[in-house]
Amino acid sequence: MHFFSRTLSLMSLFFFCTGSFAMGAAVSLDEQAMISILENPEIQKICPELFASVDQGQHNALIESLKIVALCTGAAVVYGTLQDQITARVCKEYFTSPMHQGHYNFLRELGYMRPADLSATQVAFIFGFCATWWVGAGLGTALAISTQAGSLPKLTVQELFKPIAFLFATTGVCSVLAGCAGYVLTDGRDLYRRFEASGYAHNTAYLVSIVGGLSLIGWILWKRLNKSVDVQIRQRLIDILAQCEKSGWVVRPISQATS
């Protein structure tokens, strides 16, 4: 709704400027005239957002990509560590016993020949980093490409804060629900039920992060397409305003036009 209302406002200004310019002579502007008009504070007051995202020249895609990868990697490690602090206390054996050969052998390869002696906190920090940094780096790389590649307007890392936070919050909620479901649906001893609950939680976290990451890429492409439309409209309006100014036509905000 915000996108449509903003586009309607810009289109209204577009038709107003077009009507004004149709009454005057068309004049081609050189670069210096364009710069002087764009720097005119009176022109900029007409619609402050008009000049907000037209110039992308200062955007450094490489630096922005590195920021996005760092953000996703850090967020994944923090999330993984927090989740493992919970699941390691629900069932430490999920990480330290031969019941899960992959985790057990991994700890032994790290030099912990008796994994059962590790505390739940130690286990959570080890797996919270080792099992998630590559997920975050992969997600960050995919998001960096989808936000910076091509000729469409780029997205900044600041614009990804909320979507990434929402992704990991959703992952956490789904993991808790899956863990509870795993415990309830599993028959057997309490240890085995807690083991399965931890497994359900971790597998769900990976699944939701993958599906959510793909959905986030789709949202990014939609966002960039919308920004492309905005930029084209704004650039056209700037051209028309500049021509109106050069032709001697005074374009003022509606609040001033009646005074």
VMD Tcl script that draws the C-alpha trace (Angstrom):
set ca {
  {0.00 0.00 0.00}
  {2.87 2.38 0.78}
  {4.45 1.66 -2.61}
  {1.23 2.41 -4.50}
  {0.49 5.63 -2.56}
  {4.04 6.87 -3.11}
  {3.90 6.02 -6.81}
  {0.55 7.81 -7.12}
  {2.02 10.94 -5.52}
  {5.01 10.92 -7.84}
  {2.80 10.36 -10.88}
  {0.58 13.27 -9.84}
  {3.61 15.54 -9.70}
  {4.74 14.11 -13.03}
  {1.50 15.06 -14.80}
  {1.50 18.50 -13.14}
  {5.00 19.20 -14.39}
  {4.17 17.80 -17.83}
  {1.18 20.13 -18.11}
  {3.27 23.11 -17.06}
  {6.03 22.29 -19.49}
  {3.58 21.81 -22.38}
  {2.77 25.54 -22.10}
  {6.40 26.54 -22.52}
  {9.10 25.99 -25.09}
  {11.16 22.79 -24.92}
  {14.76 23.57 -24.10}
  {17.65 21.12 -24.05}
  {19.91 21.55 -21.02}
  {23.62 21.21 -20.84}
  {25.29 19.48 -17.89}
  {26.12 22.68 -16.00}
  {22.52 23.92 -16.19}
  {21.26 20.60 -14.88}
  {23.66 20.69 -11.92}
  {22.70 24.25 -11.00}
  {19.01 23.38 -11.06}
  {19.38 20.20 -9.07}
  {21.29 22.14 -6.41}
  {18.53 24.72 -6.15}
  {17.01 24.27 -2.64}
  {13.66 25.62 -3.81}
  {13.40 22.84 -6.39}
  {14.41 20.24 -3.83}
  {11.76 21.44 -1.39}
  {9.00 20.51 -3.84}
  {9.46 16.81 -3.14}
  {12.39 15.92 -0.85}
  {12.11 12.21 -1.64}
  {12.44 12.99 -5.32}
  {16.21 13.29 -5.01}
  {16.67 10.54 -2.41}
  {17.69 7.54 -4.49}
  {18.44 8.72 -8.00}
  {22.21 8.93 -7.66}
  {23.74 5.49 -7.13}
  {27.22 6.58 -8.10}
  {28.64 6.49 -4.59}
  {27.40 2.92 -4.02}
  {30.30 0.48 -3.63}
  {28.94 -2.96 -4.50}
  {32.00 -4.85 -3.27}
  {32.04 -3.21 0.16}
  {28.29 -3.65 0.50}
  {28.58 -7.32 -0.46}
  {31.23 -7.92 2.19}
  {29.01 -6.25 4.78}
  {26.09 -8.48 3.84}
  {28.19 -11.65 4.05}
  {29.57 -10.55 7.42}
  {26.08 -9.73 8.71}
  {24.62 -13.09 7.69}
  {27.59 -15.06 8.99}
  {27.51 -13.27 12.34}
  {23.74 -13.61 12.65}
  {23.91 -17.34 11.87}
  {26.65 -17.95 14.45}
  {24.78 -16.02 17.14}
  {21.54 -17.84 16.37}
  {23.24 -21.24 16.26}
  {25.02 -20.65 19.57}
  {21.81 -19.58 21.29}
  {19.88 -22.56 19.93}
  {22.61 -24.99 20.91}
  {22.69 -23.54 24.42}
  {19.11 -24.80 24.69}
  {19.35 -28.12 22.83}
  {22.61 -29.06 24.57}
  {20.78 -28.75 27.89}
  {17.78 -30.64 26.59}
  {20.00 -33.52 25.48}
  {23.76 -33.17 25.66}
  {24.06 -36.74 24.39}
  {22.82 -35.54 21.00}
  {26.26 -33.94 20.59}
  {28.57 -36.08 22.75}
  {27.46 -39.72 22.55}
  {27.99 -42.36 19.84}
  {24.20 -42.23 19.31}
  {25.06 -39.44 16.83}
  {28.20 -40.69 15.14}
  {28.74 -37.48 13.17}
  {28.84 -35.20 16.21}
  {30.76 -37.73 18.32}
  {33.50 -38.26 15.72}
  {33.72 -34.53 15.01}
  {34.49 -33.77 18.66}
  {37.12 -36.51 18.75}
  {38.73 -35.05 15.61}
  {38.94 -31.73 17.43}
  {40.93 -33.45 20.17}
  {38.17 -34.12 22.68}
  {38.73 -37.83 23.11}
  {36.07 -38.01 25.82}
  {33.25 -35.79 24.50}
  {30.97 -36.70 27.40}
  {33.26 -34.71 29.72}
  {32.42 -31.45 27.95}
  {29.87 -29.18 29.57}
  {26.66 -28.21 27.79}
  {27.99 -24.64 27.43}
  {31.21 -25.82 25.80}
  {29.30 -28.07 23.42}
  {26.96 -25.22 22.48}
  {29.82 -22.85 21.64}
  {31.68 -25.48 19.59}
  {28.72 -26.52 17.47}
  {27.14 -23.07 17.54}
  {30.09 -21.84 15.49}
  {31.20 -24.88 13.50}
  {27.73 -25.91 12.34}
  {26.46 -22.47 11.35}
  {29.20 -20.19 10.02}
  {29.12 -21.84 6.59}
  {25.33 -21.59 6.47}
  {25.53 -17.87 7.19}
  {28.35 -17.36 4.70}
  {26.40 -19.19 2.00}
  {23.25 -17.21 2.73}
  {25.23 -13.96 2.78}
  {26.86 -14.74 -0.56}
  {23.48 -15.46 -2.15}
  {21.99 -12.26 -0.71}
  {25.01 -10.22 -1.77}
  {24.65 -11.41 -5.35}
  {20.90 -10.84 -5.41}
  {21.22 -7.31 -3.97}
  {24.27 -6.08 -5.92}
  {24.38 -7.87 -9.29}
  {22.90 -6.38 -12.43}
  {21.75 -2.92 -13.42}
  {18.74 -2.68 -11.10}
  {19.01 -0.32 -8.10}
  {21.12 -1.87 -5.35}
  {20.02 -2.59 -1.78}
  {22.18 -1.67 1.19}
  {22.99 -3.84 4.18}
  {20.80 -1.59 6.34}
  {17.78 -2.58 4.27}
  {18.41 -6.24 5.11}
  {18.54 -5.89 8.91}
  {14.82 -6.43 9.49}
  {14.32 -9.20 6.88}
  {17.29 -11.18 8.23}
  {16.13 -10.69 11.83}
  {12.66 -11.89 10.81}
  {14.18 -14.93 9.07}
  {16.09 -16.06 12.14}
  {13.19 -15.29 14.49}
  {10.94 -17.45 12.31}
  {13.58 -20.17 12.30}
  {13.72 -20.09 16.09}
  {9.96 -20.36 16.50}
  {9.72 -23.24 14.03}
  {12.62 -25.05 15.72}
  {10.97 -24.82 19.15}
  {7.69 -26.15 17.77}
  {9.48 -28.96 15.91}
  {11.45 -29.90 19.02}
  {8.28 -30.12 21.10}
  {6.59 -32.17 18.38}
  {9.58 -34.51 18.22}
  {9.47 -35.15 21.94}
  {5.71 -35.79 21.97}
  {5.66 -38.01 18.88}
  {8.62 -40.19 19.86}
  {8.08 -43.36 21.85}
  {10.64 -44.85 24.18}
  {12.81 -43.78 27.05}
  {13.06 -40.16 28.10}
  {16.67 -39.91 26.87}
  {15.71 -41.11 23.40}
  {12.74 -38.71 23.27}
  {14.98 -35.78 24.21}
  {17.54 -36.92 21.63}
  {14.88 -36.93 18.92}
  {13.55 -33.53 20.06}
  {17.00 -31.99 19.60}
  {17.30 -33.61 16.18}
  {13.90 -32.32 15.11}
  {14.85 -28.80 16.22}
  {18.17 -28.77 14.37}
  {16.88 -30.27 11.13}
  {13.98 -27.84 11.12}
  {16.34 -24.92 11.63}
  {18.32 -25.91 8.52}
  {15.16 -26.46 6.47}
  {13.52 -23.17 7.46}
  {16.72 -21.19 6.89}
  {17.04 -22.62 3.37}
  {13.40 -22.00 2.44}
  {13.46 -18.61 4.15}
  {16.67 -17.66 2.38}
  {15.15 -18.45 -1.01}
  {12.05 -16.45 -0.08}
  {14.28 -13.56 0.98}
  {16.02 -13.62 -2.40}
  {12.62 -13.40 -4.09}
  {11.69 -10.44 -1.88}
  {14.97 -8.71 -2.75}
  {14.33 -9.03 -6.48}
  {10.79 -7.67 -6.03}
  {12.17 -4.78 -3.96}
  {14.78 -3.93 -6.57}
  {12.19 -3.94 -9.35}
  {10.03 -1.53 -7.35}
  {13.00 0.74 -6.71}
  {13.79 0.66 -10.41}
  {10.32 2.03 -11.17}
  {10.76 4.72 -8.51}
  {14.15 5.77 -9.86}
  {12.87 6.01 -13.43}
  {9.91 8.16 -12.36}
  {12.10 10.39 -10.20}
  {14.72 10.82 -12.90}
  {12.03 11.79 -15.41}
  {10.52 14.26 -12.96}
  {13.92 15.83 -12.30}
  {14.38 16.29 -16.04}
  {10.96 17.95 -16.33}
  {11.56 20.19 -13.32}
  {14.90 21.24 -14.77}
  {13.32 22.09 -18.12}
  {10.53 24.03 -16.38}
  {13.12 26.04 -14.46}
  {15.16 26.71 -17.59}
  {12.03 27.80 -19.46}
  {11.18 30.30 -16.75}
  {8.25 28.41 -15.30}
  {8.09 28.52 -11.50}
  {7.07 25.20 -9.95}
  {6.09 25.54 -6.32}
  {4.50 23.22 -3.73}
  {0.69 23.27 -3.73}
  {0.72 24.89 -0.27}
  {2.57 27.88 -1.75}
  {0.78 27.99 -5.11}
  {-2.43 29.44 -3.57}
  {-0.68 32.06 -1.41}
}
mol new
graphics top color blue
foreach p $ca { graphics top sphere $p radius 0.5 }
foreach p [lrange $ca 0 end-1] q [lrange $ca 1 end] { graphics top cylinder $p $q radius 0.2 }
display resetview
